């Protein structure tokens, strides 16, 4: 039987819900599960083809890996608004502003001031960083932020 639905993209570092949940069935062994996303197609010959960013090991383990296993790095010497695809943002000039985009729950950014002097980091549309509208990063300082659905939280 051919399965011809287009697979959806699964980003590295994201999870797919499974039913039943791991550990809720017994005994061990091969347990059929249902995923809440279409991630693969099966050819008429029974060959499984997975979507972009996924791999299947020879032992049958499916994982989201990203195309190269590398993180997206953006270096900027001008004011910059982070993209959803960015992860590390390095400021290469003082007195610039890095603006966080509208938050996506679970999105993480690493922001580093790579120069002498201060840079500013601020949220968009009133979204706070902890309880402030902006944060200042001094010489060679960095911050990791994660969006929780209401605000960006600094992880120290």
DASUL-V203115 format. One record per pair of residues at least 4 apart in sequence whose ideal C-beta (glycine too) atoms are under 6 Angstrom apart, sorted by sequence separation. I is the first residue (numbers start at 0). J is the second residue. D is the distance in Angstrom with one decimal. If there is no record, write none. Layout:
BEGIN
I|J|D ; I|J|D
END
This chain:
BEGIN
19|23|4.6 ; 42|46|4.5 ; 49|53|4.0 ; 56|60|4.5 ; 75|79|4.2 ; 81|85|4.8 ; 122|126|3.6 ; 136|140|4.5 ; 19|24|5.2 ; 90|95|5.7 ; 122|127|5.9 ; 146|151|5.5 ; 147|152|5.7 ; 24|30|5.2 ; 41|47|5.6 ; 49|55|5.9 ; 55|61|5.3 ; 112|118|4.8 ; 122|128|5.6 ; 128|134|5.1 ; 81|88|5.9 ; 144|151|4.4 ; 145|152|5.5 ; 39|47|5.3 ; 40|48|5.0 ; 54|62|5.9 ; 88|97|5.7 ; 144|153|5.7 ; 39|49|4.7 ; 53|63|5.8 ; 54|64|5.2 ; 110|120|5.6 ; 52|63|5.7 ; 142|153|5.4 ; 143|154|4.5 ; 38|50|5.6 ; 73|85|5.0 ; 121|133|3.9 ; 52|65|5.6 ; 71|84|5.3 ; 97|110|5.6 ; 71|85|5.3 ; 119|133|5.4 ; 120|134|4.8 ; 17|32|5.0 ; 18|33|4.9 ; 71|86|4.9 ; 72|87|4.7 ; 73|88|5.0 ; 74|89|4.6 ; 76|91|4.7 ; 70|86|4.2 ; 76|92|3.9 ; 119|135|5.9 ; 17|34|5.8 ; 70|87|5.9 ; 74|91|5.3 ; 78|95|5.3 ; 78|96|4.7 ; 79|97|5.6 ; 80|98|4.4 ; 81|99|5.6 ; 117|135|5.2 ; 118|136|5.1 ; 15|34|5.1 ; 16|35|4.4 ; 81|100|5.5 ; 117|137|5.6 ; 15|36|5.5 ; 93|114|5.3 ; 87|109|4.7 ; 88|110|4.9 ; 89|111|4.9 ; 90|112|5.1 ; 91|113|5.5 ; 101|123|5.4 ; 90|113|6.0 ; 93|116|2.7 ; 95|118|5.4 ; 96|119|4.4 ; 97|120|4.8 ; 98|121|5.5 ; 99|122|5.1 ; 100|123|5.7 ; 115|138|4.9 ; 127|150|4.4 ; 128|151|4.6 ; 89|113|4.8 ; 102|126|5.8 ; 112|136|4.1 ; 129|153|5.4 ; 98|123|5.9 ; 81|108|5.8 ; 90|118|4.5 ; 112|140|5.4 ; 7|36|5.2 ; 9|38|5.9 ; 122|151|5.8 ; 7|37|5.7 ; 111|141|4.1 ; 6|37|5.7 ; 6|38|5.3 ; 110|142|5.4 ; 4|37|5.0 ; 6|39|5.6 ; 109|143|5.2 ; 108|144|5.3 ; 2|40|5.4 ; 107|145|4.8 ; 2|41|4.4 ; 106|146|4.9 ; 1|43|4.7 ; 8|51|5.6 ; 9|52|5.8 ; 6|50|3.2 ; 9|53|6.0 ; 102|146|3.3 ; 104|148|4.8 ; 11|63|5.2 ; 99|151|5.7 ; 11|64|5.9 ; 9|63|4.7 ; 11|65|3.5
END
